[in-house]
Amino acid sequence: MEIRDIAGTDGEALTAFRCDAGDPWARDVEESICEDVGPLVIEGSYRAMGAWDDGDLAAVVAWRRYGDEYWWMALLASSLRHRGKGAAKTLYIELIRRARDENVRPISSRVDRGNVQMIGLQRTLDATREVDPNDIDSYLYVLTTS
């Protein structure tokens, strides 16, 4: 598996990315990957990485930095073809490594309460959780990278 930054030339792979298996949160994530990630990376407001398996985009993570304090992980998803094969976990671990390299300690994210795979990954990586006060159907996670 090759891990690399998403670039402006990856638009076709992003547009073709499919992660919606009918879960309520997956449709929004898939739309964001297909429509928003490429332009946001090009304009510089977000950064993104992809996990590539034999030229196929297996997983995507997108995040932005807020000041010098923390990163906000906007999305992390595996494609339907690569679900359960560790591509998203590999990207998250690489994101943590990069955060450490840039002296960013917390990575925050919002996870739908029904997304048991992501909740399990957050738990595995020792992220702390609280209910999102603005969305009772979501959790807010903070992963300290130190």
C-alpha positions in Angstrom: 0.0 0.0 0.0 1.4 3.4 -1.0 0.5 6.4 1.2 0.9 9.8 -0.4 -0.6 13.3 -0.4 -3.7 13.9 -2.5 -2.8 16.3 -5.3 -4.8 18.3 -7.9 -4.1 15.5 -10.4 -6.1 13.0 -8.3 -9.5 14.4 -9.2 -10.5 11.4 -11.2 -9.7 9.0 -8.4 -11.5 11.2 -5.9 -14.6 11.5 -8.1 -14.7 7.7 -8.6 -14.3 7.0 -4.8 -17.2 5.0 -3.3 -17.7 4.4 0.4 -21.5 4.6 0.8 -22.8 1.1 1.8 -26.1 2.7 2.9 -25.0 4.0 6.2 -26.5 7.4 7.0 -23.2 9.1 7.5 -21.4 7.5 4.5 -23.4 9.4 1.8 -22.1 12.8 3.1 -18.6 11.5 3.4 -18.6 10.1 -0.1 -20.0 13.4 -1.6 -17.3 15.3 0.3 -14.6 13.1 -1.2 -16.0 13.2 -4.7 -16.8 16.9 -4.8 -15.0 18.9 -2.1 -11.6 17.3 -1.2 -9.8 18.1 -4.5 -10.8 21.7 -4.7 -10.1 22.3 -1.0 -6.7 20.8 -1.3 -5.9 22.9 -4.4 -7.0 26.1 -2.6 -4.9 25.1 0.4 -7.6 25.2 3.1 -7.4 21.4 3.6 -4.7 18.7 3.3 -5.4 15.2 2.3 -3.7 11.8 2.0 -4.7 8.7 0.1 -3.8 5.0 0.5 -3.3 3.5 -2.9 -3.5 -0.2 -3.6 -2.2 -1.2 -7.0 -3.2 2.2 -8.4 -6.7 2.1 -6.7 -7.6 4.7 -4.1 -8.3 2.5 -1.1 -8.8 5.2 1.6 -8.8 9.0 2.1 -8.2 11.2 5.0 -8.7 15.0 4.9 -7.8 17.5 7.7 -7.1 21.2 8.4 -5.0 22.9 10.9 -6.5 25.4 13.4 -3.8 27.8 14.4 -0.9 26.1 16.2 -3.2 24.3 18.5 -4.8 21.3 16.8 -5.8 19.6 13.6 -9.4 18.9 12.6 -9.8 15.5 10.8 -12.8 16.2 8.6 -13.1 12.7 7.2 -11.5 9.3 7.1 -13.0 6.6 4.8 -12.1 3.3 3.2 -13.5 2.5 -0.2 -16.1 -0.2 -0.4 -13.6 -2.5 -2.1 -11.0 -2.0 0.6 -13.2 -1.8 3.7 -11.9 -3.8 6.6 -8.4 -4.2 5.1 -6.6 -1.6 7.3 -6.2 1.2 4.8 -8.1 3.8 6.9 -6.2 2.8 10.0 -2.9 3.1 8.1 -3.8 6.6 7.0 -4.8 7.6 10.6 -1.5 6.4 12.0 0.3 8.3 9.3 -1.7 11.4 10.2 -0.7 11.0 13.8 3.0 10.7 12.7 2.8 13.9 10.7 1.1 15.7 13.5 3.9 14.8 15.8 6.5 15.9 13.2 4.8 19.3 13.0 4.4 19.6 16.8 0.6 19.4 16.7 -0.6 17.5 19.7 -4.4 17.0 19.4 -6.3 15.7 16.4 -10.1 16.3 16.8 -12.9 14.7 14.8 -16.6 14.2 14.8 -18.0 10.6 14.4 -21.6 9.5 13.9 -22.8 7.4 16.8 -23.7 4.6 14.4 -20.3 4.4 12.8 -19.0 1.5 14.8 -15.9 1.0 12.7 -14.7 4.5 13.3 -15.6 4.4 17.0 -13.6 1.2 17.3 -10.6 2.7 15.6 -10.8 5.8 17.8 -11.0 3.5 20.9 -8.0 1.4 19.6 -5.9 4.6 19.3 -6.9 5.8 22.8 -8.9 8.9 21.6 -11.1 10.5 24.3 -14.8 10.9 23.5 -17.7 13.1 24.5 -21.1 13.7 23.1 -21.2 16.6 20.6 -23.2 19.3 22.3 -24.4 20.6 18.9 -25.4 17.1 17.5 -26.7 14.5 19.8 -26.1 11.8 17.1 -22.4 12.4 17.0 -19.3 12.0 19.2 -16.4 14.4 19.4 -13.0 12.6 19.6 -9.7 14.1 20.6 -6.6 12.1 20.0 -3.4 13.4 21.7 -0.4 12.7 19.6 2.3 13.1 22.2 
